[in-house]
């Protein structure tokens, strides 16, 4: 099937005029020394012609490079060779500094995000629902040109402002630019790939050059069916066989010269493995495994030898005709000799009797002659709003074409001392294969050499040959056929790691040299480096096989290192006053960067803080949590399970833990209980994580059947306890309401984002139905800030359908047919006290009465101590508004937040990671100037309102505002047996209902709508009816009292404790708070509460995944989704999990809830059984 034409080119403004389309010619429309054939505009001045240096007789390529080592200008118009601007011998040639256009706009340190196009006409999705898309506005490596990301950086003045960069998503993955144009990827990680056409190939962004590296490939779609025989194939009439056109994948290692429109293993530049019969493939020839991969001797008779024989026999079963099926994991381990031995091979001086080095050796550190001579001739070009370095791609050689001849007889046999450098092989190199964690065998040995002159670029004017650009090597490669899907895993969390697999880089165990960043660099050959050099050699010799992710970190380090080298090189060329010669500068930077820059790169790649050795001074990650509410305590509790990995500090402004989950004391003789919970009183039985923490410290919640009373009077009152006349009035709207709930469910997220007030108008609901039934119903749990009318329809639908939030079942006759099961929480003050004591016993530092006044720095590029913040002591009594309550005065709940000790008592503290467990507006205030535009945009989308809670015992006020007792004139005639039983239950005519609930109408929640604005509501609790400590004690005291009123709680009604909540200070003119008798006020408290507006679910909720983990900062709190205690706990656990802690699995429902939250707020998938970040 012929390939479809590429999409048409679109032009965008850029820093350099565009004259060619990259899809057509695979190069930006820019005249450059590497691409001189582009025709300039008529008005533009032609660029100087580039003439190749005249070759001198008997001069080697190395000598020609050294004579052209120092350049500051491009060749002149006459084509004569430019003169050097500096004299003196040079060990390493310099890169060419092209006279390109300087950046015109402000310096940009990051590239734009790629745009992704779904497959048409039908999307390509995995069985897990992950959609694979194709990037359509990025560059592609083809037709002699290679492109890598770059950005403008003012620090690189002498390099003309451009340095290396990368495109998102960061980390080891498949390369979008170095894959065939028909490859589709998952845009979030870049590890899933597919292709619907014939064989196509994609390479990863990791390059193996020396040492042993390992990566895994999972067959997601392809291979053979589980019941397919090993030798299944279709036979043609001429006796040949062909594989059926089913999805297939191949995996292996490939060099840059390998074509992308062919499978891996097609020619001599790649080595592959087939999914049918699992055969090694090279030069399109299938072969057998060379051995079982077990190198132990078998001549000696011993128990160890017998065991090894058994392992070899078991492993050999995989080698013969074993098909791959979906779900199989293939591990590929490549081993390459040291670069110093590699150079001897390509230079023709290799002697097998004296030259050894099958892995990383100490030449890189111990001998400057063995230091990698990396020279990168690159030209920055713009394309679709991003900048790229353009360089020449490598070309196939004639010798390799002869070697790759697929005739019956091989015309060329590679050898380390072959007369043709392109046909020299690497002694000690090999590729081993593992299947599902078990060794299969060695598929290939003596791989082809790749360093120059074994690899050469395409010959164009101005292109120099014989130079290593640092990215020549073997890349992990995946080929897909007819919809085959493969997933790669470069580590560190492998699916089936083989035994003995390491995970450390060459600098993970300590710095290579003693020089610190910003300090003096020890010179080569001094006593200061002798000891550290030996240590580095031992480190590199001992690391063994490591995951490809380690190589990715080292690759970043090399980019940083050689950007610095080039800048210093040009700095010296420009005649700056430098105490070093160019050669000494390059040598010293190589030694210095080999240790410190790799550590810095690792911190950048993994977002893990380092301090010389990769962690804090005591070897642990130093995490600070701001806020000791449910989110902060949950985060600390999860991290505390790994005391060897994390040093945790909690900073809390108040003098107790718990945030809004607090308790207050009561007069037990008067009110029937000595305490009550304030702020957070109860929740749903679905709050599994909250329950888990309660049980862990010996605290239990108590069940209760929720009774609610809405409104007052015949025209406004209704309840979920018995049928009312108002419910009879809106029968038609109630039936329509059920249908609309289903419409909302199946039109998510389109209709789900619409505010409730708009939805009621769209579907022509009666206005009174919305004002008297819908708004009060939502206000019970999401009415904070009096934003009920602006709550999104998605939340409304979730209250009826979502198992995590569901409170009621919808009833087409009464709307709310049941008494939903709820729970009341134990004494939260005691619970958080016990929780704090346990965390402190595990080493967590909890500092209460400590105010964080600001975040000074969040430097993700600094290995350790990247978080700097200021703190000061704080006296919570200065902000105690409860003692200032007067019904006539409305106080600002946040007006005194700046009061307290003077700034002279502030101190600066440093940490490695920051977890913000505070409200979103507080987070923006604390981040201050360190906040990014994205953080300000997302966090400021969370709108908070000031509400006040009055705890009192004014029963007269309560009876005047709400329907507190059963009235027969408010009840409607029952229409069914269920309604008859509900009416008898409310009257107290039966002892208890079928659920065991004692009969009687005793509401716990109340709502009151204002006549001036029915959309505005105030709400109250009858705490005595609701919280268990009142009911349990009274029930026990009156167990034998037959005279008690079944419609009342045993505590006298005039001694009931009530809590009235007045919402949004801006609406204080509507409040009935002035009607409360001040002498009966127990306590009052201001709250800063989230308003669940529809804008919150458009801006904040989907935006959190783009904030978490950036700049060493994580955000947690119930405001990230819905204002619930359970959400606060889960958000804190999610932040800890993202930092590397394990999730404690204790309940399937809880694990699913955690997984869903993690995907929504962090954009990360959690896989059951794989308790790590994926």
Buried (B, 14 or more C-beta within 10 A) or exposed (E): EEEEEBEEEEEEEBBBBBBBBBBEBBBBBBBBBBBBEBEEEEEEEEBBBBBBBEEEEEEEBEEBBBBBBBBBEBBEEEEEBBEBEBEEEBBBBBBBBBBBBEBEEEEBEEBBEBEBEBBEEEEBBBEEEBBBBBBBBBBBBBEBBBBBBBBBBEEBEBBBBBBBBBBBBBBBBBBBBBBBBBBBBBBBBBBBBBBBBBBBBBBBBBBBBBBBBBBBBBBBBBBBEEEBEEEBEEEEEEEEEEBEEBBBBBBBBBBBBBBBBBBBBBBBBBBBBBBBBBBBBBBBEEEEBBBBBBEEEEEEEEEEBEEBEEBBEEBBEBBEEBBBBBEBBBBBBBBBBBBBBBBBBBBEEBEEEEBEBBBBBBBBBBEBEBBBBBBBBBBBBBBBEBBBBBBBBBBBBEBBBBBBBEEEEBEBEBBBEBEBBBBBBBBBBBBBBBBBBBBBBBBBBBBBBBBBBBBBBBEBBBBBBBBBBBBBBBBBBBBBBBBBBBBBBBBBBBBBBBEEBBBBBBBBBBBBBBBEEEEEBBEBEEEBBEEBBEBBBEBBEEBEBBBBBBBBBBBBBBBBBBBBBBBBBBBBBBEEEEEBBBBBBBBBBBBBBBBBBBBBBBBBBBBBBBBBBBBBEEEBBBBBBBBBBBBBBBBBBBBBBBEEBBBBBBBBBBEBBBBBBBBBEBEEEEBBBEBBBBBBBBBBEBBBBBBBBBEBBEBEBBBBBBBBBBBBEEEBBBBBBBBBBBBBBBEEBBEBBEEBBEEBBEEEBEBBBBBBBBBBEEEEBBEBBBBBBBBBBBBBBBBBBBBBBBBBBBBBBBBBBBEBBBBBEBBEBBBBBBBBBBBBBBBBBBBBBBBBEBBBEBEBEBEBBBBBBBBBBBEBEBBBBBBBBBBBEBEBEEBEBBEEBEBEEBBEBBEBBEEBEEEEEBEEBBBBBBBBBBBBBBBBBBBEEBBBEEBEBBBBBBBBBBBBBBBBBBBEBBEEBBBBEBEEEBBBEBEEEBBBBBBBBBBBEBEEBEEEBBBBBBBBBBBBBBEEEBBBBBBBBBBBBBBBBBBEBBBEEBEEEEEBEBBBBBBEBEBBBBBBBBBBBEBBEBBBBEEBEBEBBBBBBBBBBBBBBBBBBBBBBBBBBBBBBBBBBBBBBBBBBBBBBBBBBBBBBBBBBBBBBEBBEEBEEBBBBBBBBBBBBBBBBBEEEEBEBE
